[in-house]
Amino acid sequence: MKKSQEPFNLLRIDHLSLGLSDKHHPDRLVNDFNLKLDPGETVGLVGESGSGKTITALSILKLLPENIKILSGSILLGSEGTNIDLTILQDKEIRKIRGRRIGMIFQEPFSSLNPVITCGKQVMEAILTHRKVNRSEARMKVMDLFTEVRLPDPVLVFDKYPHQLSGGQVQRVMIAMAISCEPDVLIADEPTTALDVTVQKSIIDLLRQIQSDRRMSILFISHDLGVIKMISDRILVMYRGELVETGYSDKIYLAPEHPYTRGLIACRPRPGTKLQRLPSVREFLNPNEIQEYPTSVSHMVRLKPDYDHEPIMKVTSINVDYPVRYNILGIASRFIHAVDKISFEVYRNETLGIIGESGSGKSTLGRSIVRLNRSSSGIIIYKGMSLAEIHGRALKQFRQQVQIIFQDPYSSLNPKQKIGDMLSEVMKVHNICRSSRERKARVYELLEQIKLDRYAFEKYPHEFSGGQRQRIGIARALAVRPEFIICDESVSGLDVSIQADVLNLLNDLKEEYGLTYIFISHDLPVVKYMSDRILVLKEGRMIEEGTAEKIFSTPQSAYTSELLSAIP
């Protein structure tokens, strides 16, 4: 331990550098990082995947992977007149700091909680580890924490497992665990990524309230500058392991100085404008690539929907029910109406956006259209053909024409299959191309279209980033030359710059092939940017329908207004 009389910062990081412990890879992952966090202050740390945000946060609690080590610098945890250098603490000493003085909300709440232990017991375990209380007192403390983080029915949640809760509820359990021992510093690593805008806003409001009540300091990490601005007093911008800009939130957001910061702000779709194309971060880092894009809808030159002819798809009163209770004979006695009497039409070359919170039925509806979910009732007509009546060869032909890009690029690709084989296989199943040589040439063409090099042909999914995997998911959908694609949260959780590239790619492909899209997302600015018309869903029902401009400018329902007000 170091004792000093230096000015009191609750957390101070001086000249921190992190690198691989492998001598053959001397490159630094984080270089000369500096941070000061005062009592009661919130500092936002923003940057894309690979910028070094998370490993910097993990280094504070000495949770770095074995192949990454601290090369230089100090991490000082302060109190009045005393600083503890966390980098020199032994495992036994740092364990006393974790949870007790520094709490952490990890990026993936479902993978951070033990799936076979109830939520209440997991929070109890953290309390019993750091505080001298009995089990009865710990249980009461958990109930108080669940109430504080606004979980519905704390007694019921205590005995539930993580998989039985929604994403927002699991995140609240993680927050309860992180603050259970009343830490001085809370590290929140991407706590709102991939959450609905309303849940995201409620989590941020909750953290603000907890901070106010407890006089706690927060290090808030995100790839979204809009979210960072909602909660942070100061912002630090990281790019490839380097701090490129620091300052107060308003200054960073309204008058960014570094090209990278300007790029992060510019590439995010905004509800008030609709660009023909989204700029990318690399254009700001390379000024010669910057292009001027029209900002007015009247200047848009996108492919226009064909409203003069019959719709390519017509959905009438579709219902999807899931059994949740069975009687003694094993017959379903209670159902959840995931999709409840929804009707709509999709016209050729149109992008129909579908928005709503988690559990609203968006993905269930999309999967029902391609018959991955069986609808309970209703009619789906595609190009004059009822999907309930097609089987065998006709169903195979339909699935060639109507493809889906799945939400999770990590679990939707076969980890044991090379990308080239994966793309070739779907073409072989649908008799696309006459020979393996033609299919291979077609795969190279697809890789070029999604901006991946030819070497991707021989690689496995784990060798790609999240954005690259999502591009491969798009290539797999395009491989069979479809006319209609359902994009199910296809840019959810991606960095804003990668998201911009994927959205531009989808629009380019629509122009080139005359595609029709159903675009499902909880990210409202993204849906507005992509869509011609929008459906708003809530609890399986359609609340509102209209053009993208009308939905955003003059919403007709209180629910839609609530969604729009939660946009960062």
C-alpha positions as CSV (number, residue, x, y, z in Angstrom):
1,M,0.0,0.0,0.0
2,K,1.1,3.6,-0.7
3,K,0.2,6.4,1.6
4,S,0.2,9.9,0.4
5,Q,-1.2,13.3,1.0
6,E,-2.1,13.9,-2.7
7,P,-5.5,15.5,-3.6
8,F,-8.3,13.2,-3.0
9,N,-9.6,11.3,-6.0
10,L,-11.8,8.3,-5.3
11,L,-10.3,6.5,-8.2
12,R,-7.2,7.6,-10.1
13,I,-5.5,5.8,-13.0
14,D,-2.1,7.1,-14.0
15,H,-0.3,6.1,-17.2
16,L,-1.8,2.7,-17.4
17,S,-0.6,0.4,-20.2
18,L,-1.9,-3.1,-20.9
19,G,-0.5,-5.7,-23.3
20,L,-0.3,-9.3,-24.1
21,S,1.9,-11.4,-21.9
22,D,3.1,-13.3,-25.0
23,K,6.7,-12.1,-25.7
24,H,6.1,-12.7,-29.4
25,H,3.2,-10.1,-29.4
26,P,4.7,-6.9,-27.9
27,D,1.8,-4.6,-29.1
28,R,0.1,-2.7,-26.4
29,L,-3.7,-3.0,-26.1
30,V,-4.1,0.1,-23.9
31,N,-1.4,2.8,-23.9
32,D,-0.9,5.5,-21.3
33,F,-4.4,5.6,-20.0
34,N,-5.3,8.3,-17.4
35,L,-8.5,8.8,-15.4
36,K,-9.7,10.7,-12.3
37,L,-13.0,9.9,-10.7
38,D,-14.2,12.2,-7.8
39,P,-16.7,11.3,-5.1
40,G,-20.3,11.4,-6.5
41,E,-19.1,11.9,-10.1
42,T,-20.0,9.9,-13.2
43,V,-17.4,9.5,-15.9
44,G,-18.4,8.0,-19.2
45,L,-15.9,5.9,-21.2
46,V,-16.9,5.5,-24.8
47,G,-15.4,3.7,-27.8
48,E,-15.9,0.9,-30.2
49,S,-15.3,-2.8,-29.6
50,G,-11.5,-3.3,-29.4
51,S,-10.8,0.2,-28.2
52,G,-9.7,-1.1,-24.7
53,K,-12.7,0.0,-22.6
54,T,-13.6,-3.3,-21.0
55,I,-10.1,-4.5,-20.3
56,T,-9.3,-1.2,-18.7
57,A,-12.3,-1.6,-16.4
58,L,-11.3,-5.3,-15.7
59,S,-7.7,-4.2,-14.8
60,I,-9.1,-2.0,-12.0
61,L,-10.3,-5.2,-10.2
62,K,-7.5,-7.4,-11.5
63,L,-9.9,-9.5,-13.5
64,L,-7.8,-9.5,-16.7
65,P,-7.5,-12.7,-18.8
66,E,-4.3,-14.6,-18.1
67,N,-2.8,-13.6,-21.5
68,I,-3.1,-9.8,-20.7
69,K,-1.0,-8.1,-18.1
70,I,-0.4,-4.6,-16.7
71,L,2.8,-3.3,-18.3
72,S,3.1,0.0,-16.4
73,G,1.1,2.5,-14.5
74,S,-0.9,2.7,-11.3
75,I,-4.5,2.3,-10.2
76,L,-5.1,4.2,-7.0
77,L,-8.3,3.7,-4.9
78,G,-8.5,6.8,-2.6
79,S,-9.9,7.9,0.7
80,E,-9.0,10.9,2.8
81,G,-5.2,11.1,2.9
82,T,-4.7,7.5,1.7
83,N,-4.3,5.8,-1.7
84,I,-4.2,2.1,-2.3
85,D,-2.4,1.0,-5.4
86,L,-4.6,-1.9,-6.7
87,T,-2.0,-3.1,-9.2
88,I,0.3,-4.4,-6.4
89,L,-2.3,-6.1,-4.3
90,Q,-2.2,-9.9,-3.9
91,D,-5.3,-12.0,-4.7
92,K,-6.4,-12.2,-1.1
93,E,-6.2,-8.4,-0.7
94,I,-8.0,-7.5,-4.0
95,R,-10.9,-9.9,-3.0
96,K,-11.6,-7.6,-0.1
97,I,-11.9,-4.7,-2.5
98,R,-14.1,-6.4,-5.0
99,G,-17.8,-5.9,-4.2
100,R,-17.0,-4.1,-1.0
101,R,-15.4,-0.9,-2.2
102,I,-15.7,-1.3,-6.0
103,G,-18.8,-3.0,-7.5
104,M,-19.2,-4.0,-11.1
105,I,-22.1,-4.5,-13.5
106,F,-20.8,-6.8,-16.2
107,Q,-21.7,-6.5,-19.9
108,E,-23.7,-9.7,-20.3
109,P,-26.1,-10.2,-17.3
110,F,-27.3,-13.6,-18.4
111,S,-23.8,-15.0,-18.7
112,S,-22.6,-13.2,-15.5
113,L,-25.2,-14.9,-13.3
114,N,-25.2,-18.6,-12.4
115,P,-28.1,-20.2,-14.3
116,V,-28.7,-22.9,-11.7
117,I,-28.9,-20.6,-8.6
118,T,-31.9,-18.4,-7.9
119,C,-31.4,-14.6,-8.3
120,G,-32.0,-14.0,-4.6
121,K,-29.4,-16.5,-3.4
122,Q,-26.8,-15.1,-5.7
123,V,-27.2,-11.6,-4.3
124,M,-27.3,-13.1,-0.7
125,E,-24.0,-14.8,-1.4
126,A,-22.3,-11.4,-2.2
127,I,-23.7,-9.9,1.0
128,L,-22.6,-12.9,3.2
129,T,-19.1,-12.8,1.7
130,H,-18.4,-9.1,2.5
131,R,-20.6,-8.3,5.5
132,K,-21.0,-9.8,9.0
133,V,-24.7,-10.7,8.9
134,N,-26.7,-13.9,9.3
135,R,-28.7,-15.5,6.5
136,S,-32.0,-14.0,7.7
137,E,-30.6,-10.5,7.7
138,A,-29.0,-11.0,4.3
139,R,-32.3,-12.2,2.9
140,M,-34.0,-9.0,4.2
141,K,-31.3,-6.9,2.7
142,V,-31.8,-8.6,-0.7
143,M,-35.6,-7.8,-0.5
144,D,-34.7,-4.2,0.3
145,L,-32.3,-4.1,-2.7
146,F,-34.8,-5.6,-5.1
147,T,-37.3,-2.9,-4.0
148,E,-34.6,-0.2,-4.4
149,V,-33.9,-1.3,-8.0
150,R,-37.6,-1.4,-8.7
151,L,-38.0,-5.1,-9.4
152,P,-41.7,-6.2,-9.5
153,D,-42.7,-8.4,-6.6
154,P,-39.2,-8.9,-4.9
155,V,-40.4,-12.0,-3.0
156,L,-41.3,-13.7,-6.3
157,V,-38.0,-12.6,-8.1
158,F,-36.0,-13.9,-5.1
159,D,-36.8,-17.5,-6.0
160,K,-36.6,-17.2,-9.8
161,Y,-33.7,-18.2,-12.0
162,P,-32.1,-15.8,-14.4
163,H,-33.7,-17.4,-17.5
164,Q,-37.2,-16.7,-16.0
165,L,-36.7,-12.9,-16.0
166,S,-36.6,-10.4,-18.9
167,G,-33.3,-8.7,-19.9
168,G,-34.2,-5.5,-18.1
169,Q,-35.1,-7.4,-14.9
170,V,-31.8,-9.5,-15.0
171,Q,-29.9,-6.2,-15.4
172,R,-31.6,-4.9,-12.3
173,V,-30.6,-8.0,-10.4
174,M,-27.0,-7.4,-11.4
175,I,-27.3,-3.8,-10.2
176,A,-28.7,-5.0,-6.9
177,M,-25.7,-7.3,-6.5
178,A,-23.2,-4.6,-7.5
179,I,-24.5,-2.2,-4.8
180,S,-25.3,-4.8,-2.2
181,C,-22.2,-4.0,-0.1
182,E,-22.5,-0.2,-0.6
183,P,-19.3,0.3,-2.7
184,D,-17.7,3.7,-3.2
185,V,-17.2,3.1,-7.0
186,L,-19.6,1.4,-9.4
187,I,-18.2,0.2,-12.8
188,A,-21.1,-0.2,-15.3
189,D,-19.8,-2.0,-18.4
190,E,-22.3,-1.6,-21.2
191,P,-25.3,-2.0,-18.8
192,T,-27.9,-0.9,-21.4
193,T,-26.6,-2.5,-24.6
194,A,-29.3,-4.2,-26.7
195,L,-32.1,-3.2,-24.2
196,D,-35.3,-1.4,-25.3
197,V,-35.2,2.4,-25.2
198,T,-37.7,2.5,-22.4
199,V,-35.8,-0.1,-20.4
200,Q,-32.5,1.6,-21.2
201,K,-33.9,4.9,-19.9
202,S,-35.3,3.3,-16.7
203,I,-31.9,1.7,-16.0
204,I,-30.1,5.0,-16.4
205,D,-32.7,6.8,-14.2
206,L,-32.2,4.1,-11.6
207,L,-28.4,4.4,-11.6
208,R,-28.8,8.2,-11.2
209,Q,-31.2,7.8,-8.3
210,I,-28.9,5.2,-6.6
211,Q,-25.9,7.5,-7.1
212,S,-27.8,10.4,-5.6
213,D,-29.0,8.4,-2.6
214,R,-25.6,6.8,-1.9
215,R,-23.2,9.4,-3.0
216,M,-21.5,6.8,-5.2
217,S,-19.1,7.4,-8.1
218,I,-19.8,5.7,-11.4
219,L,-17.6,4.7,-14.3
220,F,-20.1,4.1,-17.1
221,I,-18.8,2.3,-20.2
222,S,-20.7,2.3,-23.6
223,H,-20.2,2.4,-27.3
224,D,-23.1,4.8,-27.7
225,L,-22.3,8.5,-27.1
226,G,-26.0,9.3,-26.8
227,V,-26.4,7.0,-23.9
228,I,-23.1,8.2,-22.3
229,K,-24.3,11.8,-22.5
230,M,-27.6,11.0,-20.6
231,I,-25.7,10.0,-17.4
232,S,-22.1,11.3,-17.5
233,D,-20.6,14.5,-16.1
234,R,-17.4,14.0,-18.1
235,I,-16.6,11.8,-21.1
236,L,-13.4,10.0,-22.1
237,V,-13.2,8.8,-25.7
238,M,-11.0,5.8,-26.5
239,Y,-9.7,4.6,-29.9
240,R,-7.4,1.6,-30.4
241,G,-6.2,1.7,-26.8
242,E,-5.5,5.4,-26.7
243,L,-7.4,8.3,-25.1
244,V,-8.1,10.7,-27.9
245,E,-10.4,13.2,-26.3
246,T,-11.7,14.1,-22.8
247,G,-14.0,16.8,-21.5
248,Y,-17.3,17.7,-20.0
249,S,-20.3,15.9,-21.6
250,D,-21.9,18.9,-23.3
251,K,-18.6,20.0,-24.8
252,I,-17.8,16.6,-26.2
253,Y,-21.2,16.1,-27.7
254,L,-21.8,19.6,-29.0
255,A,-18.3,20.5,-30.1
256,P,-16.2,17.4,-30.5
257,E,-12.6,18.1,-31.5
258,H,-11.1,14.7,-32.5
259,P,-12.2,13.3,-35.9
260,Y,-13.0,9.9,-34.2
261,T,-15.4,11.6,-31.8
262,R,-17.1,13.5,-34.6
263,G,-17.5,10.2,-36.5
264,L,-19.1,8.4,-33.6
265,I,-21.7,11.2,-33.4
266,A,-22.3,11.5,-37.1
267,C,-22.8,7.8,-38.0
268,R,-25.7,7.4,-35.5
269,P,-29.1,7.8,-37.2
270,R,-31.1,10.7,-35.8
271,P,-34.9,11.0,-35.6
272,G,-34.9,14.6,-37.0
273,T,-33.0,13.9,-40.2
274,K,-32.9,11.2,-42.8
275,L,-29.7,10.9,-44.7
276,Q,-29.4,9.0,-48.0
277,R,-26.4,7.2,-46.5
278,L,-24.9,7.2,-43.1
279,P,-21.3,8.5,-42.8
280,S,-18.8,6.1,-41.3
281,V,-16.1,6.7,-38.7
282,R,-13.3,5.9,-41.2
283,E,-14.4,8.8,-43.4
284,F,-13.7,11.2,-40.5
285,L,-10.4,9.6,-39.8
286,N,-9.5,9.9,-43.5
287,P,-10.8,13.3,-44.5
288,N,-10.3,12.5,-48.2
289,E,-13.1,10.0,-48.0
290,I,-15.7,12.3,-46.5
291,Q,-18.8,12.7,-48.7
292,E,-21.6,15.2,-48.6
293,Y,-24.9,13.4,-48.1
294,P,-28.3,15.1,-48.6
295,T,-30.1,15.7,-45.2
296,S,-33.6,16.2,-46.6
297,V,-36.1,13.5,-47.3
298,S,-37.0,15.3,-50.5
299,H,-33.5,14.6,-51.8
300,M,-33.7,10.9,-51.1
301,V,-33.1,8.7,-54.2
302,R,-33.8,5.3,-52.6
303,L,-35.8,2.6,-54.4
304,K,-39.4,3.6,-54.0
305,P,-42.1,1.1,-52.8
306,D,-44.6,-0.1,-55.5
307,Y,-47.8,1.1,-53.9
308,D,-49.6,1.0,-57.3
309,H,-49.9,-2.8,-57.4
310,E,-51.1,-5.5,-55.1
311,P,-49.0,-6.1,-52.0
312,I,-46.3,-8.8,-52.2
313,M,-47.4,-10.1,-48.8
314,K,-50.7,-9.8,-46.9
315,V,-51.1,-10.9,-43.3
316,T,-54.6,-11.1,-41.9
317,S,-55.6,-11.6,-38.2
318,I,-52.5,-13.8,-37.4
319,N,-52.3,-15.3,-33.9
320,V,-49.4,-17.1,-32.2
321,D,-50.1,-18.8,-28.9
322,Y,-47.7,-20.5,-26.5
323,P,-48.9,-23.0,-23.9
324,V,-47.8,-22.1,-20.4
325,R,-49.8,-24.6,-18.3
326,Y,-51.0,-28.2,-18.8
327,N,-53.7,-30.2,-17.1
328,I,-53.3,-33.7,-15.6
329,L,-53.8,-35.2,-19.1
330,G,-51.0,-33.2,-20.6
331,I,-53.3,-31.0,-22.5
332,A,-52.5,-27.3,-22.6
333,S,-55.0,-25.4,-20.4
334,R,-53.4,-21.9,-20.5
335,F,-51.8,-19.9,-23.3
336,I,-49.9,-16.7,-23.8
337,H,-51.0,-14.7,-26.8
338,A,-47.6,-13.7,-28.2
339,V,-49.1,-12.3,-31.4
340,D,-52.8,-11.3,-31.2
341,K,-54.8,-10.6,-34.3
342,I,-52.3,-8.6,-36.3
343,S,-53.0,-7.6,-39.9
344,F,-50.8,-5.7,-42.3
345,E,-49.6,-5.6,-45.9
346,V,-46.1,-5.3,-47.4
347,Y,-45.5,-3.9,-50.9
348,R,-42.8,-4.7,-53.3
349,N,-39.5,-2.8,-52.7
350,E,-40.9,-1.5,-49.4
351,T,-39.1,-1.6,-46.0
352,L,-41.7,-2.1,-43.3
353,G,-40.4,-1.4,-39.8
354,I,-41.7,-3.1,-36.7
355,I,-41.0,-1.6,-33.3
356,G,-41.9,-2.4,-29.8
357,E,-40.4,-3.4,-26.5
358,S,-39.1,-6.9,-25.7
359,G,-42.0,-9.3,-25.4
360,S,-44.2,-7.2,-27.8
361,G,-44.2,-10.1,-30.4
362,K,-41.9,-8.6,-33.0
363,S,-39.5,-11.5,-33.5
364,T,-42.4,-14.1,-33.0
365,L,-44.3,-12.4,-35.9
366,G,-41.2,-12.4,-38.1
367,R,-40.5,-16.0,-37.5
368,S,-44.1,-16.9,-38.1
369,I,-43.9,-15.4,-41.6
370,V,-41.2,-17.8,-42.6
371,R,-42.9,-20.7,-40.7
372,L,-40.2,-21.1,-38.1
373,N,-43.1,-20.6,-35.6
374,R,-46.5,-22.1,-36.2
375,S,-49.3,-19.6,-36.1
376,S,-52.5,-20.6,-34.2
377,S,-54.8,-18.9,-36.7
378,G,-54.9,-16.3,-39.4
379,I,-53.8,-16.1,-43.0
380,I,-50.5,-15.2,-44.6
381,I,-50.6,-14.6,-48.4
382,Y,-47.3,-14.3,-50.3
383,K,-47.6,-13.4,-54.0
384,G,-51.1,-14.8,-54.0
385,M,-50.2,-18.1,-52.3
386,S,-51.5,-19.0,-48.8
387,L,-48.5,-20.2,-46.7
388,A,-50.8,-22.6,-44.7
389,E,-51.5,-24.6,-47.8
390,I,-47.9,-25.0,-49.2
391,H,-45.8,-28.1,-48.6
392,G,-42.9,-29.9,-50.0
393,R,-41.3,-28.4,-53.1
394,A,-43.6,-25.3,-52.9
395,L,-42.5,-24.6,-49.3
396,K,-38.8,-25.0,-50.3
397,Q,-39.3,-22.5,-53.1
398,F,-41.0,-20.1,-50.7
399,R,-38.0,-20.3,-48.3
400,Q,-35.7,-19.5,-51.1
401,Q,-37.6,-16.4,-51.9
402,V,-38.2,-15.2,-48.3
403,Q,-35.1,-15.3,-46.0
404,I,-34.4,-14.1,-42.5
405,I,-31.4,-12.5,-40.9
406,F,-31.3,-13.6,-37.3
407,Q,-30.8,-11.4,-34.3
408,D,-27.7,-13.0,-32.8
409,P,-24.7,-13.4,-35.2
410,Y,-22.9,-15.5,-32.6
411,S,-25.4,-18.3,-32.2
412,S,-26.9,-18.4,-35.7
413,L,-23.7,-19.5,-37.4
414,N,-22.4,-23.1,-37.2
415,P,-19.1,-22.8,-35.2
416,K,-17.8,-26.0,-36.8
417,Q,-18.3,-24.9,-40.4
418,K,-16.0,-22.7,-42.5
419,I,-17.7,-19.6,-44.0
420,G,-17.2,-20.8,-47.6
421,D,-18.7,-24.2,-46.8
422,M,-21.6,-22.6,-45.0
423,L,-22.5,-20.3,-47.9
424,S,-22.0,-23.0,-50.5
425,E,-24.2,-25.4,-48.6
426,V,-27.3,-23.2,-48.7
427,M,-26.8,-22.7,-52.4
428,K,-26.5,-26.4,-53.0
429,V,-29.7,-27.1,-51.0
430,H,-31.7,-24.7,-53.2
431,N,-29.9,-25.7,-56.5
432,I,-28.3,-22.3,-57.0
433,C,-25.4,-22.6,-59.5
434,R,-24.7,-25.7,-61.5
435,S,-21.4,-26.8,-60.1
436,S,-19.2,-26.4,-57.0
437,R,-16.9,-24.2,-59.0
438,E,-19.8,-21.8,-59.8
439,R,-20.9,-21.9,-56.2
440,K,-17.4,-21.0,-55.0
441,A,-17.2,-18.1,-57.5
442,R,-20.6,-17.0,-56.2
443,V,-19.3,-17.1,-52.6
444,Y,-16.3,-14.9,-53.4
445,E,-18.8,-12.5,-55.1
446,L,-20.9,-12.4,-51.9
447,L,-17.8,-11.9,-49.7
448,E,-16.9,-8.9,-51.9
449,Q,-20.4,-7.5,-51.5
450,I,-20.3,-7.6,-47.7
451,K,-16.8,-6.1,-47.7
452,L,-14.9,-9.2,-46.5
453,D,-11.7,-10.4,-48.2
454,R,-11.4,-13.7,-50.0
455,Y,-9.5,-15.2,-47.1
456,A,-12.8,-15.3,-45.1
457,F,-13.7,-18.4,-47.2
458,E,-11.5,-20.6,-45.2
459,K,-12.2,-19.1,-41.7
460,Y,-14.5,-20.2,-38.9
461,P,-17.1,-17.9,-37.3
462,H,-15.1,-17.4,-34.1
463,E,-12.4,-15.7,-36.2
464,F,-14.6,-12.7,-37.0
465,S,-15.9,-9.7,-35.0
466,G,-19.6,-9.3,-34.2
467,G,-20.1,-6.9,-37.1
468,Q,-18.3,-9.2,-39.5
469,R,-20.5,-12.1,-38.4
470,Q,-23.6,-10.1,-39.0
471,R,-22.4,-9.4,-42.5
472,I,-21.9,-13.1,-43.0
473,G,-25.5,-13.6,-41.8
474,I,-26.6,-11.2,-44.5
475,A,-24.5,-13.0,-47.1
476,R,-26.1,-16.3,-46.1
477,A,-29.6,-14.8,-46.7
478,L,-28.5,-13.3,-50.1
479,A,-26.9,-16.6,-51.2
480,V,-30.2,-18.1,-52.4
481,R,-31.2,-14.9,-54.3
482,P,-34.3,-14.0,-52.3
483,E,-36.8,-11.3,-53.1
484,F,-38.0,-10.7,-49.5
485,I,-35.8,-10.5,-46.3
486,I,-36.8,-10.2,-42.7
487,C,-34.2,-8.5,-40.6
488,D,-34.7,-9.5,-37.0
489,E,-32.7,-7.1,-34.8
490,S,-29.9,-7.4,-37.3
491,V,-27.9,-4.5,-36.0
492,S,-28.8,-4.9,-32.3
493,G,-25.8,-4.5,-30.0
494,L,-23.3,-3.5,-32.8
495,D,-21.0,-0.6,-32.5
496,V,-22.5,2.6,-34.0
497,S,-19.9,2.7,-36.8
498,I,-20.3,-1.0,-37.7
499,Q,-24.1,-0.5,-37.4
500,A,-23.9,2.4,-40.0
501,D,-21.9,0.1,-42.4
502,V,-24.4,-2.7,-42.1
503,L,-27.4,-0.4,-42.6
504,N,-25.7,1.2,-45.7
505,L,-25.0,-2.3,-47.0
506,L,-28.7,-3.4,-46.5
507,N,-29.9,-0.3,-48.4
508,D,-27.3,-0.9,-51.2
509,L,-28.4,-4.5,-51.6
510,K,-32.1,-3.3,-51.7
511,E,-31.2,-1.0,-54.6
512,E,-29.1,-3.6,-56.4
513,Y,-31.5,-6.5,-56.2
514,G,-34.9,-4.8,-55.8
515,L,-35.4,-6.4,-52.3
516,T,-38.3,-6.0,-49.9
517,Y,-37.6,-5.9,-46.2
518,I,-39.4,-6.3,-42.9
519,F,-37.0,-4.5,-40.5
520,I,-37.5,-5.5,-36.8
521,S,-35.8,-3.5,-34.1
522,H,-36.2,-1.8,-30.7
523,D,-33.8,1.0,-31.9
524,L,-36.3,3.7,-33.0
525,P,-33.9,6.1,-34.9
526,V,-32.5,3.1,-36.8
527,V,-36.1,1.9,-37.7
528,K,-37.0,5.4,-38.9
529,Y,-33.8,5.7,-41.0
530,M,-34.5,2.4,-42.7
531,S,-38.3,2.3,-43.1
532,D,-41.0,3.6,-45.4
533,R,-43.8,2.6,-43.0
534,I,-43.8,1.4,-39.4
535,L,-45.9,-0.9,-37.2
536,V,-45.9,-0.3,-33.4
537,L,-46.5,-3.5,-31.3
538,K,-47.3,-3.8,-27.6
539,E,-47.9,-7.1,-25.8
540,G,-48.7,-8.9,-29.0
541,R,-51.1,-6.3,-30.4
542,M,-50.7,-3.7,-33.1
543,I,-51.0,-0.3,-31.5
544,E,-50.3,2.0,-34.4
545,E,-49.4,2.0,-38.1
546,G,-48.3,4.8,-40.4
547,T,-45.5,6.2,-42.5
548,A,-42.1,6.6,-40.7
549,E,-42.4,10.4,-40.8
550,K,-46.0,10.4,-39.4
551,I,-45.2,7.9,-36.6
552,F,-42.3,10.1,-35.4
553,S,-43.8,13.5,-35.9
554,T,-47.4,12.9,-34.8
555,P,-47.8,9.6,-32.8
556,Q,-51.4,8.7,-32.2
557,S,-51.0,6.5,-29.1
558,A,-49.6,7.3,-25.7
559,Y,-47.4,4.1,-25.9
560,T,-45.7,5.3,-29.1
561,S,-45.1,8.8,-27.5
562,E,-43.5,7.0,-24.5
563,L,-41.2,5.1,-26.8
564,L,-40.2,8.2,-28.6
565,S,-39.6,10.2,-25.4
566,A,-37.1,7.6,-24.3
567,I,-34.7,8.0,-27.3
568,P,-31.3,9.3,-26.1
